[in-house]
Amino acid sequence: MLHLVPFAPEHFAIISDWFASQADVVQWGGPLLAFPLNEEQLQAMLAEGDTVPPTRLCWMAEHASLLVGHAQLGFDWRNGNALLARVAIAPCARGQGLAGHMLRLVLEQAFSWPEIERVELNVYAWNTPAIRSYERLGFRAEGVRRASALVDGERWDTAIMGLLRPEWQAQADRVRTLATLASPRINATP
């Protein structure tokens, strides 16, 4: 079963190995990060979790004793928003359907705080597999920031997506209903 573990310094080398170029790092972490990822960049992400309340929380996803994913939540507590960011699945684990399960766990974390009413994300508009994954989780497209990132001389558009608490709750209710319908019924009478 897949579960989240807090991101820690012992994970730095693992996650750094998932990215082979500046474009890979930018796709994951945005245009302010540099390839190769180093301890200073990753430690800065962890430090944001040391505030009260945290401004960022980071996790690794573990499945079958292997670290297979990473995701982060940034927080705007004043406005009740969380930013789903820096989502990655290990190259060896892609295509196995792990992203959706990992992201549901991260969204459960986000909405576990009653102050959070909205989770938003930015995804490069050409990344259709990620966009489809986010849509399956209930995220809605809200707009596009055209030519917002400059990566190796190329301009990338950034799609903005959002998910509101009532939308998340409605989807969670549907999932519970489907699980109930799919579970075998035990007849108490012979």
N, C-alpha and C positions, 0 to 999 in steps of 0.2 A: 504494500500500500504506500502511496506517495504521501509524504508529510513535509512540513517546513521546519528548517532548523535555522537559528539565527546565523547570519553571515558573520564570519570571524576571520582574523588574520590567517589562520591555517587554510582558508579557502582561496586566498589571493592567487597563488600559483595556478590553481585549478581553473579559475575563471579566466585568468589571463591567457591560458592556453586555448581557450575557445575562439579567440579572435586572431586572424592572420594578417590583417591590414588596417590602415587608418579608416577605410570605408566600413569595415566590420565593426570597429570600435564606435564610430559615429552612429551607425545604424542602431547599435545597442544603447549607447549612453549619451548621444547628442554631440553637437559640434564643439563643445568645450573640452572634451576628453582627447587625449593623444595616445597614439600607438607607439610603442607597446604600453599597455597598462602597467603602471608601476605601483609600488607600495604606497607612495605619497597620495596618488589619486584615490586608491581604494580605501586607505585609512581615513581620508577626508569624508568619504561616504559614511563610514562607521561613526565618526565623530559627531555627525548630525543626529545620531540616535542617543547621544549622551545628554541632550538638553531635556528639560522638563517643562512642558511636554516635548516629546521628540519632534524634530523637524523632518526626520527621515528614518525609516526602518527598512532593513535589508534582510532577505532570507535566501537560503539555498534550498532547493527541493531535493529530497532524498527518496529514491525508489530502489528497492531490492539492494540496499546497502551501497548504492552508487549515488553520487551527486549528479543530478541530471538537469537542474534548472536553477535560475536565479530571477528574483524580482524585488522591486523596491516600491515603497510608498513614501511620497513626500507629503507634508501636511501644511495646510493653510488653516490653522485653527480658528482664526478670527472670522473667516467666512464659511467654515464648515466644509472645506473641500480637501480631498486627498488626490494626489497625482500618482497614478500607476505608471511606473517608469522602469527602465533598464531591465526589461524582460528578455530572458534568453533561455534557450534549451541547448544543452550540450550537443555538439555535432553528432556524437554517437547515439543520441537518444531522439533525434528529430524524426518526425513521421510516425510516432508511436501513440499519439493522442495524449501526451502528458501535459501539454501546455494548458489545455482547458481545465484539467483537474487542479494544476498548480495555481492558476489564476483564480479559480473559485475559492481556494483556501486563502489567497491574498485578499480577495474581496470580502470574505468573512472577517478577516482581521480589520479591514478598513471600516466596515459597517458595524463592528463590535463597539465602536465608540459612538455614543449617542449624538455627539456633536457633529459627526460627519454625515452630511446630507447628499454629497455628490462625490463621485470619483470620475476623474477625467484622465485623458491620456493624449499623447502626441505620437503619431506613427507616420512614417514616410509613406506618401500616397502610393508609391509603386509597390509597397509591401502587401500585396493582396492576401497572402496566406495569413498574416497577422491580423489584417482587417477583418477577414472572415471569422477568425477565432474570437475577436472582440465582439463582433456582431452576435455570434452564438451565445455569448455571455450577457447580451442585452444592451451593449453599448450602441449609441446612435451617433451617426456622423453629424457634426455641428458646423463644420466649415473646413476650409483649406487655407493655410498660409503659404501663398505661392512663392517659390524660389527662396525659401526661408533659410536653407542651409547650403553652404558652399563646401563641397567635399571633392578634393582632388580636381579642382577646376570645373566641377559640374554642380549645377543648382538642383536641389531637391525640394519638392513641395512637401509640406507637413500637414497631414490631416489631423483634425481635432475631433475627439469623440468623448461622449459623456454618458454617465449612468447615474440616475437619481435613486435615492433610497427606496421610494415606492416601486420603482421598476425592478430593482434588485429583489425586493421582498416578493413581488408578484411572480418573478421567475423562480425564486426559491420555493414558493408554494406549489408551482407547477411541477417542479422536479420532485418534491415530496409526494405529490399526488400520483405521478407516474411511477415512482418507486413503490408506492402502496399497491397500485394496480398490478404491477409486475411481480410482486412477491407472492409466493404460493400461499394459498389460503388453507388453513387447517380446519377441518370439519370436526367439531367437538362431539358430534353424535355419530354413532356407528351406522 
